[in-house]
């Protein structure tokens, strides 16, 4: 099992998954904020979320099958054992950039574009109920509603 996880790391599948998750989160946050502004239907927003969810396993599979080399994208099985590969440093930059933009977007959305509403305290006046008929058998009703 340890060999499998080492192979995942060697092929940068974990980093690709993290980069995809960060980018998908950014796209979802932007879509959730922008779609209501343009009065786009809710079904379109659902479709974006479904496509982002379906794209995740596809991205992981493609990251397992293909590798990024100095000559371009190549099938991992076609590469010799000592072939040069591009390190995952670029993926680290993508992950950090997407997460930074997402956090910035969330802060702007929460505090600048939609600041928290000031709390308004409302008062309620409680008025006594009085039974007008004067029937002593139903006078409890008026006291009960007032309580």
C-alpha positions, 0 to 999 in steps of 0.5 A: 500500500505504501508503494501505491501512495509513493506512486501517487506522489511521484505522478503528482496525482495528489497535487493535481487533485489539490489544485483542482479542488482549489480551482473548483472551489474558486469557480464555485464561489464566483458562480454562486456570487455572480449568477444571482446578479445576472438572474441566471436560473438556479439550474445553471448553478446546479449544472456548474456544481455537478460539472465541477464534481464530475471533473474531479475524478476525471482529472485524477485519472488523467493525472495518473495516466499522463505526466508533464515532461520538458518535452510536453505531456506524455503517457507515464507508461511510455516514459523510461524509468529515469526520464526527466519530469517537471516537478510539482512546484508549479502545481504548488503555485497554482494551489496557493494562488487559487486558495489566496484568490478564493480567501480574498474573494470570500473576505470581499464578499462577506465584509465589503460587498455584503457587510454584516447588517447592524442589529436592530432591537425591536420592542414589543408591546404586550397589551392585556386582553379583556373579555367584554362579555363579563362571563366568569366562566370564560374570564380565564381565556383573557388572562391566559392570552395576556400571559 
